[in-house]
Amino acid sequence: MTDIRSYEGGGEARFGDYVQLLKPRVMSLVVFAALVGLLVAPATLHPVEAFCAILFIALGGGASGALNMWWDADIDAVMRRTQSRPIPSGRVEPGEALAIGLALSGISVVMLGLATNLMAAALLAFTIFFYVVIYSVWLKRITPQNIVIGGAAGAFPPMIGWVAATGSVSIEAFLMFMLIFMWTPPHFWALALFMKSDYGDAKVPMLTETHGRKSTRAHVWWYTVALVPFSVVLAFTTIGGPVYMAAALILNLMFLRGAWAIWRRDETAAEADRYRVEKSVFRFSLYYLFLLFVALLADAGLRVMGG
């Protein structure tokens, strides 16, 4: 593989390249999940404090993205879906990405602690460390369980938002964490199933490469089954309600139907049809998580209006 520090600049970087370095799509999910955790918590922050909390959590997410891109530049240069990223394309130098990632990490953690509380800052610091060191540096390249364990990094934002508001962890925060944690494997394995040889070309031991497509399809089904209880039980906590219950029942049935279709589908089908199911389930999984968190917000709004 190409050494991660060997890329040479391919032109002057623009502002948009540095924004891309922070993985804005991933950051948007981080911000939204953290915002939900903050808003449904049984405590009220001053609007300025709440804004600062979300801003610094977002910066922490962006820092993780920059450090991940710095470390993964070699495999990003191999995979078709990542070749245009700022570092492998030569628009941003690896040293710049490393400096930006480290600087934003320090700023986000310190400022979140000052704006809210030390526990929230510690959780943000641990999340950055987990995503960069535990997942990106250690697990991603050595085990097909990389997504399963590494998914914890993406599951912390609603817990951080909750802790920023309350100063403590509760069963509700834990269940929001578990919802994202259990959702991550079927979401990413569905993606891996239709990305064909990308991960194999990059020597990343994704489950599709180490255990084959049939095993991966079975894993998508069983992890989706395991996800359902964590999703549904949230309806019976202090942050659940009728809107969330209805959403959880409908969305889980749809997710189970899609995962079953992946598990049972015919591998001998024409190539045009082979990846249609995986693509549709991957796209649906994005709406699944978003709509469940929207439902939590809706129930929180109903509680406010009901006094």
PAMARSE-664516 format. One line per 10 residues: their letters; for each residue y negated, z negated, x negated of N, C-alpha, C. Coordinates in steps of 0.2 Angstrom, whole numbers, plus 5000, padded with zeros to 4 digits. Atoms other than C-alpha are relative to their C-alpha. Example, Ala and Ser with C-alpha at 12.3 -4.5 7.8 and 13.67 -1.06 7.14 Angstrom:
# PAMARSE-664516
as> 5006:5000:4996:5022:4961:4938:4994:5000:4996; 5006:5001:5004:5005:4964:4932:4995:4997:5004;
# end
This chain:
# PAMARSE-664516
mtdirsyegg> 5006:5000:4996:5000:5000:5000:4994:5000:4996; 5006:5000:5003:4982:5002:4995:4997:4993:4999; 5003:5007:5001:4974:4986:4988:4994:4999:5004; 5005:5001:4995:4963:4978:5000:4993:5000:4997; 5006:5000:5003:4949:4977:4988:4998:5007:4996; 5001:4994:5004:4950:4995:4981:4996:5005:5004; 5003:4995:4996:4940:5004:4995:4993:5001:4997; 5007:4999:5002:4924:5013:4989:4996:5002:5006; 5005:4998:4995:4909:5016:5000:5000:5007:5002; 5000:4993:4998:4909:5032:5010:4993:5002:5003;
gearfgdyvq> 5006:4999:4997:4891:5031:5015:4996:4994:5002; 5004:5006:4999:4877:5019:5019:5002:4997:5007; 4997:5003:4993:4883:5007:5033:4994:4999:5004; 5005:5001:4995:4873:5006:5049:5001:4994:5003; 4999:5006:4996:4870:4991:5060:5006:5000:5004; 4994:5000:4996:4884:4997:5072:5006:4999:4996; 4994:5001:5004:4896:4996:5058:5001:4993:4999; 4999:5007:5001:4893:4978:5055:5002:4997:5006; 4998:5002:4994:4894:4975:5073:5008:5001:5001; 4993:4998:5000:4911:4984:5073:5004:4995:4996;
llkprvmslv> 4997:5004:5004:4916:4973:5059:5002:4993:5003; 4999:5006:4996:4915:4958:5071:5005:5000:5006; 4995:4998:4995:4928:4966:5083:4997:4998:5007; 5004:5002:4994:4916:4966:5098:5004:4999:5006; 4995:5000:4994:4930:4969:5111:5004:4994:5000; 4996:5007:5000:4940:4954:5105:4995:4995:5001; 5005:5005:4999:4924:4944:5104:4998:4999:5007; 5002:5001:4993:4920:4948:5122:5005:4996:5004; 4994:5004:4997:4937:4941:5127:4999:4992:4998; 5001:5007:5002:4933:4925:5117:4995:4997:5003;
vfaalvgllv> 5006:5003:4997:4916:4923:5124:5002:4998:5008; 4999:5001:4993:4922:4925:5142:5005:4994:5001; 4995:5006:4999:4937:4913:5140:4997:4993:4998; 5004:5006:5002:4926:4900:5131:4995:4998:5006; 5005:5001:4995:4913:4902:5145:5003:4997:5006; 4996:5003:4994:4926:4899:5159:5002:4993:4998; 4999:5006:5001:4932:4884:5150:4995:4995:5000; 5006:5004:5000:4915:4877:5148:4997:4999:5008; 5003:5000:4994:4910:4881:5166:5004:4996:5005; 4996:5003:4995:4925:4874:5175:5002:4993:4998;
apatlhpvea> 4999:5006:5002:4925:4858:5165:4996:4995:5004; 5004:5005:4996:4920:4842:5174:4995:4996:4997; 5006:5002:5004:4904:4840:5164:4995:5005:5000; 5005:4995:5000:4888:4848:5164:4995:5000:4994; 5004:4999:5006:4879:4854:5148:4993:5002:5002; 5007:4997:4999:4860:4858:5148:5001:5007:4998; 5000:4992:5001:4858:4877:5149:4999:5002:4993; 5002:4998:5007:4851:4878:5132:5006:4998:4995; 4994:5002:5004:4866:4868:5125:5006:5004:5001; 4995:4995:4998:4878:4879:5135:5000:5007:4996;
fcailfialg> 5001:4993:5003:4870:4895:5128:5002:4999:4993; 4999:5001:5007:4871:4888:5110:5007:5000:4999; 4993:5001:5001:4889:4883:5112:5004:5007:5001; 4997:4994:5000:4894:4900:5118:4998:5005:4995; 5002:4996:5006:4884:4909:5105:5004:4998:4994; 4996:5002:5006:4892:4899:5091:5007:5001:5000; 4993:4998:4999:4909:4901:5098:5001:5008:4999; 4999:4993:5001:4906:4920:5098:4999:5002:4993; 5001:4998:5007:4900:4920:5080:5006:4998:4996; 4993:5002:5004:4916:4910:5075:5005:5006:5002;
ggasgalnmw> 4995:4995:4999:4926:4924:5084:4998:5006:4996; 5002:4995:5004:4916:4937:5075:5002:4999:4993; 4998:5002:5007:4919:4928:5058:5007:5002:4999; 4993:4998:5000:4937:4929:5062:5002:5007:4999; 4999:4993:5000:4937:4947:5065:4998:5003:4994; 5002:4997:5007:4927:4951:5049:5005:4998:4995; 4995:5002:5006:4939:4941:5038:5007:5003:5001; 4994:4996:4999:4954:4949:5047:5000:5007:4998; 5001:4993:5002:4947:4966:5044:5000:5001:4992; 5000:5000:5008:4944:4962:5025:5007:4999:4998;
wdadidavmr> 4993:5001:5003:4962:4956:5023:5004:5006:5002; 4996:4994:4998:4970:4970:5033:4998:5007:4999; 5003:4994:5002:4960:4984:5026:5005:5005:4998; 4994:4996:5002:4976:4991:5018:5004:5003:5005; 4996:4998:4995:4986:4992:5033:4996:5004:5006; 5005:4997:4995:4971:4997:5044:4999:5008:4998; 5001:4993:5002:4970:5013:5033:5006:5004:5001; 4994:4996:4999:4988:5018:5037:5001:5001:5008; 4999:4999:4993:4988:5015:5056:4995:5004:5003; 5005:4995:4997:4980:5029:5066:4995:4996:5005;
rtqsrpipsg> 5005:5003:4995:4972:5017:5079:4994:4996:4996; 5004:5005:5004:4963:5007:5065:4997:5004:4994; 5002:4996:5006:4959:5021:5052:4992:5001:5000; 5007:4999:5000:4941:5023:5058:4996:4993:5000; 5003:5007:5001:4937:5004:5056:4995:5000:4994; 5005:4999:5006:4922:5001:5044:5002:4999:4993; 4997:5000:5007:4932:4996:5029:5004:5006:4998; 4995:4994:5002:4946:5009:5028:4996:5006:5000; 5004:4994:4999:4933:5022:5033:4995:5001:4994; 5005:5000:5006:4922:5017:5018:4993:4998:5002;
rvepgealai> 5007:5001:4998:4907:5013:5028:4997:4993:4998; 5002:5007:5002:4907:4994:5024:5005:4998:4994; 4996:5002:5006:4913:4987:5007:5004:4994:5002; 4996:5006:4999:4927:4974:5007:4996:4993:4998; 5004:5006:5002:4915:4961:4998:4995:4998:5005; 5005:5001:4995:4902:4963:5011:5004:4997:5006; 4996:5002:4994:4915:4960:5025:5002:4992:4999; 4998:5007:5002:4921:4944:5016:4994:4996:5000; 5006:5005:5000:4904:4937:5013:4997:4999:5007; 5002:5001:4993:4899:4940:5031:5005:4996:5004;
glalsgisvv> 4995:5005:4996:4915:4932:5038:4999:4993:4998; 5001:5007:5002:4913:4917:5027:4994:4997:5002; 5006:5003:4998:4895:4915:5031:5000:4998:5007; 5000:5002:4993:4897:4916:5049:5005:4995:5002; 4995:5006:4999:4912:4904:5049:4996:4994:4999; 5004:5006:5001:4901:4891:5041:4995:4999:5005; 5006:5001:4995:4886:4894:5052:5003:4998:5007; 4998:5001:4993:4896:4894:5068:5003:4993:5001; 4997:5007:4999:4906:4878:5065:4995:4995:4999; 5005:5005:5000:4891:4868:5059:4995:5000:5006;
mlglatnlma> 5005:5000:4995:4879:4874:5072:5004:4998:5007; 4996:5002:4994:4893:4871:5086:5000:4992:5000; 4999:5007:5000:4895:4853:5080:4993:4997:5001; 5007:5003:4999:4876:4850:5080:4998:5001:5008; 5002:4998:4993:4874:4859:5098:5004:4996:5005; 4995:5003:4995:4889:4850:5106:5003:4993:4997; 4997:5006:5003:4901:4838:5097:5004:5002:4995; 4996:4998:5006:4911:4837:5082:5007:5002:5001; 4993:4998:4998:4928:4839:5091:5000:5008:5001; 5000:4993:4999:4923:4856:5097:4999:5004:4994;
aallaftiff> 5001:4997:5006:4917:4861:5080:5006:5000:4996; 4994:5001:5004:4933:4855:5072:5005:5005:5003; 4996:4996:4997:4943:4865:5085:4998:5008:4998; 5002:4993:5002:4933:4881:5081:5002:5001:4993; 4998:4999:5007:4936:4878:5062:5007:5001:5000; 4993:5000:5000:4954:4876:5065:5002:5007:5003; 4998:4994:4997:4955:4892:5076:4998:5006:4995; 5002:4994:5005:4946:4903:5062:5005:4999:4995; 4995:5001:5005:4958:4895:5049:5007:5003:5003; 4994:4997:4998:4973:4899:5060:5001:5007:5001;
yvviysvwlk> 4999:4992:4999:4969:4917:5064:5000:5003:4993; 5001:4997:5007:4964:4921:5046:5006:4999:4996; 4995:5002:5005:4976:4911:5036:5007:5000:5002; 4993:5000:4997:4991:4907:5047:5002:5006:5002; 4997:4994:4997:4992:4923:5056:4999:5006:4996; 5001:4994:5004:4983:4937:5046:5003:5000:4993; 4998:5001:5007:4987:4931:5028:5008:4999:5000; 4993:5002:5001:5004:4923:5031:5005:5003:5005; 4994:4998:4995:5014:4927:5047:5000:5008:5001; 5000:4993:4998:5008:4945:5051:5005:5005:4996;
ritpqnivig> 4996:4996:5004:5017:4953:5037:5007:4998:4998; 4993:5002:5002:5033:4943:5035:5005:4998:5006; 4995:5002:4994:5040:4939:5053:4998:5004:5006; 5001:4997:4994:5042:4948:5069:4997:4996:5006; 5002:5005:4995:5037:4932:5078:4992:4999:4998; 5007:5001:5002:5019:4935:5071:4996:4999:5006; 5004:5001:4994:5012:4938:5088:5001:4994:5004; 4998:5006:4996:5021:4924:5096:4996:4994:4997; 5003:5005:5003:5014:4911:5084:4993:5001:4999; 5007:4999:5001:4998:4919:5080:4996:5001:5006;
gaagafppmi> 5003:4999:4994:4994:4921:5098:4996:4993:5001; 5004:5007:4999:4988:4902:5097:4993:5001:4998; 5007:4999:5001:4972:4908:5089:4996:5003:5005; 5004:4998:4994:4967:4918:5104:5000:4996:5006; 4999:5005:4995:4972:4904:5115:4995:4994:5000; 5004:5006:5001:4960:4891:5109:4993:5001:5003; 5007:5000:4997:4943:4898:5116:4998:4996:5006; 5002:5004:4994:4944:4890:5134:5001:4993:4998; 5000:5007:5002:4949:4874:5126:4994:4998:4996; 5006:5002:5004:4935:4874:5114:4994:5000:5005;
gwvaatgsvs> 5005:5000:4995:4923:4878:5129:5000:4993:5004; 4999:5007:4997:4931:4863:5138:4997:4994:4996; 5002:5005:5005:4929:4852:5123:4992:4999:4999; 5007:5000:5001:4911:4857:5120:4996:4997:5006; 5003:5003:4994:4907:4851:5138:5002:4993:5001; 4997:5006:4998:4918:4836:5139:5001:4995:4994; 4999:5004:5006:4921:4830:5121:5007:4998:5000; 4993:5002:5000:4940:4828:5125:5004:5006:5002; 4995:4995:4998:4956:4838:5128:5003:4997:5007; 4997:5002:4994:4964:4837:5145:5006:5005:5002;
ieaflmfmli> 4995:4995:4998:4979:4845:5154:4998:5006:5002; 5003:4994:4997:4968:4858:5162:4999:5004:4994; 5002:4997:5006:4962:4863:5144:5007:5003:4997; 4994:4998:5003:4980:4863:5138:5003:5006:5004; 4997:4995:4996:4986:4874:5152:4996:5007:5000; 5004:4994:5001:4972:4887:5150:5002:5003:4993; 4997:4998:5007:4978:4887:5131:5006:5004:5001; 4993:4997:4999:4996:4890:5137:5000:5006:5003; 5000:4993:4996:4991:4904:5149:4999:5005:4995; 5001:4995:5005:4984:4914:5135:5005:5001:4995;
fmwtpphfwa> 4995:5000:5005:4997:4909:5122:5006:5004:5003; 4994:4996:4998:5011:4915:5133:4999:5007:5003; 5002:4993:4998:5002:4930:5139:5000:5005:4994; 5001:4995:5006:4999:4937:5121:5006:5004:4998; 4994:4996:5002:5017:4942:5117:5002:5006:5004; 4998:4994:4996:5021:4953:5132:4994:5005:5000; 5006:4996:5000:5003:4960:5131:5000:5005:4993; 5000:4996:5007:5005:4965:5112:5006:5004:4999; 4994:4997:5001:5023:4970:5113:5000:5007:5004; 5001:4994:4996:5019:4982:5127:4996:5006:4996;
lalfmksdyg> 5003:4995:5005:5006:4990:5115:5004:5003:4995; 4996:4997:5006:5018:4991:5101:5005:5005:5002; 4995:4995:4997:5030:5000:5112:4998:5007:5000; 5002:4993:4999:5019:5015:5115:4996:5002:4994; 5004:4998:5006:5010:5015:5098:5005:5003:4995; 4995:4996:5004:5026:5023:5091:5001:4997:4993; 4998:5002:5007:5027:5022:5072:4994:4997:4996; 5006:5003:5003:5010:5014:5068:5002:4994:4996; 4998:5006:5003:5017:4997:5064:5005:5001:4994; 4995:4999:5005:5032:5004:5054:4997:5004:4994;
dakvpmltet> 5003:4996:5005:5021:5016:5044:4996:4995:4996; 5004:5005:5004:5010:5000:5039:5004:4995:4997; 4995:5005:5002:5026:4990:5035:4998:4993:5003; 5001:5006:4996:5021:4977:5048:5006:4999:5004; 4993:5002:4996:5037:4968:5055:4999:4999:5007; 5001:5001:4993:5032:4970:5073:5007:5001:5003; 4993:5000:4997:5047:4967:5084:5003:5007:5002; 4997:4994:4999:5049:4985:5088:5003:5003:4994; 4998:4997:5006:5052:4989:5070:5006:4996:4998; 4994:5004:5003:5064:4974:5066:5006:4999:5004;
hgrkstrahv> 4994:5002:4995:5074:4972:5082:5001:5006:5004; 4999:4994:4996:5072:4989:5090:4996:5000:5007; 5004:5000:4994:5064:4995:5106:5003:4997:5006; 4996:5003:4994:5078:4989:5118:4999:4992:5000; 5001:5007:5001:5076:4971:5111:4993:4998:5002; 5007:5001:4999:5057:4972:5112:4999:5000:5008; 5001:5000:4993:5058:4977:5130:5003:4994:5004; 4997:5007:4997:5069:4962:5134:4996:4995:4999; 5005:5005:5002:5057:4951:5125:4994:5000:5005; 5005:4999:4996:5043:4958:5136:5001:4997:5007;
wwytvalvpf> 4998:5003:4993:5052:4953:5152:5001:4993:5000; 4998:5007:5000:5058:4936:5147:4993:4996:4998; 5006:5003:5001:5041:4931:5140:4995:5000:5006; 5004:4999:4994:5033:4937:5156:5002:4995:5005; 4997:5005:4995:5045:4926:5166:4998:4993:4997; 5002:5007:5003:5041:4911:5154:4992:4999:5002; 5007:5000:4999:5022:4915:5157:4998:4997:5007; 5001:5001:4993:5023:4913:5176:4999:4992:5002; 5001:5007:4999:5025:4894:5177:4994:4997:4998; 5007:5003:5003:5010:4890:5166:4994:5003:5004;
svvlafttig> 5005:4997:4996:5000:4902:5176:4999:4997:5007; 5000:5003:4993:5005:4895:5193:4998:4993:5000; 5001:5007:5000:5004:4877:5189:4992:4998:4999; 5007:5002:5000:4985:4878:5185:4997:5000:5007; 5003:5001:4993:4982:4880:5204:5001:4993:5002; 4999:5007:4998:4988:4862:5206:4996:4995:4996; 5004:5004:5004:4976:4855:5194:4993:4999:5003; 5007:5001:4998:4958:4849:5196:4996:5006:5000; 5004:4993:5000:4951:4867:5192:5003:5005:5004; 4997:4995:4996:4963:4876:5203:4998:5000:5007;
gpvymaaali> 5002:4999:4993:4961:4881:5221:5003:5006:5004; 4997:4995:4996:4965:4893:5235:4999:5007:4997; 5001:4993:5003:4957:4908:5226:5005:5001:4994; 4996:4999:5006:4966:4905:5210:5008:5000:5002; 4993:4999:4998:4983:4902:5219:5002:5007:5003; 4998:4993:4998:4982:4918:5228:5000:5005:4995; 5000:4996:5005:4977:4927:5213:5006:5000:4995; 4994:5001:5004:4991:4919:5203:5006:5003:5003; 4994:4997:4997:5004:4924:5215:5000:5007:5000; 5000:4993:5000:4999:4942:5217:5000:5003:4993;
lnlmflrgaw> 5000:4997:5006:4995:4945:5199:5007:4999:4996; 4994:5001:5003:5011:4937:5193:5006:5004:5002; 4995:4996:4997:5022:4947:5205:4999:5007:4997; 5002:4993:5003:5013:4963:5198:5002:5000:4993; 4998:5000:5007:5016:4958:5180:5007:5000:4999; 4993:5000:5000:5034:4954:5183:5003:5007:5002; 4997:4994:4998:5037:4970:5192:4999:5005:4994; 5001:4995:5005:5029:4980:5177:5005:4998:4994; 4995:5002:5005:5039:4969:5164:5007:5002:5001; 4993:4998:4998:5055:4973:5174:5001:5007:4999;
aiwrrdetaa> 4999:4993:5001:5051:4991:5174:5000:5002:4992; 4999:4999:5007:5049:4991:5155:5007:4998:4997; 4994:5002:5003:5065:4982:5152:5006:5005:5003; 4995:4996:4997:5075:4993:5164:4999:5008:4999; 5002:4993:5000:5067:5010:5160:5005:5004:4995; 4996:4995:5004:5077:5025:5153:4997:5002:4994; 5002:4997:5007:5075:5028:5134:5000:5007:4999; 4999:4993:5000:5081:5045:5137:4995:5005:5004; 5004:4997:4996:5067:5050:5148:4995:5005:4995; 5004:4996:5003:5055:5064:5143:4994:4996:4997;
eadryrveks> 5005:5004:5004:5042:5059:5130:4994:4999:5004; 5006:5000:4996:5028:5062:5142:5000:4994:5005; 4999:5006:4995:5036:5048:5154:5002:4994:4996; 4997:5006:5004:5043:5037:5140:4995:4994:4999; 5004:5005:5001:5027:5028:5137:4995:4998:5005; 5005:5001:4994:5018:5029:5154:5001:4992:5002; 4999:5007:4998:5026:5012:5159:4997:4995:4996; 5003:5005:5005:5021:5003:5143:4993:5000:5000; 5007:5000:5000:5004:5009:5144:4997:4997:5006; 5003:5003:4994:5001:5004:5162:5001:4993:5000;
vfrfslyylf> 4999:5007:5000:5008:4987:5159:4995:4997:4995; 5005:5002:5005:4997:4985:5143:4993:4999:5004; 5006:4999:4997:4982:4990:5153:4999:4994:5006; 5000:5005:4995:4987:4979:5168:4999:4993:4997; 5000:5006:5003:4989:4964:5157:4993:4997:4998; 5007:5001:5001:4971:4965:5152:4996:4997:5007; 5002:5002:4994:4966:4964:5170:5003:4993:5003; 4997:5006:4997:4978:4950:5174:4997:4994:4997; 5004:5006:5003:4970:4938:5162:4993:4999:5002; 5006:5000:4998:4953:4943:5166:4999:4997:5008;
llfvallada> 5000:5002:4993:4956:4941:5185:5002:4993:5001; 4998:5007:5000:4964:4924:5183:4995:4995:4998; 5006:5004:5002:4949:4917:5174:4995:5001:5005; 5005:4999:4995:4938:4925:5187:5001:4995:5006; 4998:5004:4995:4948:4916:5200:4998:4992:4999; 5002:5007:5002:4945:4899:5191:4993:4999:5001; 5007:5001:4999:4927:4902:5191:4998:5000:5008; 5001:4999:4993:4927:4907:5210:5002:4993:5003; 4998:5007:4997:4936:4890:5214:4995:4995:4998; 5005:5004:5002:4923:4881:5204:4994:5001:5004;
glrvmgg> 5006:4999:4996:4909:4889:5213:5001:4997:5007; 4998:5003:4993:4918:4884:5230:4999:4992:5000; 5000:5007:5000:4919:4866:5224:4992:4998:5000; 5007:5002:5000:4900:4866:5220:4997:5001:5006; 5003:4999:4993:4895:4873:5237:5003:4995:5005; 4997:5005:4996:4907:4861:5245:4997:4993:4999; 5003:5007:5002:4898:4846:5237:5005:4996:4997;
# end
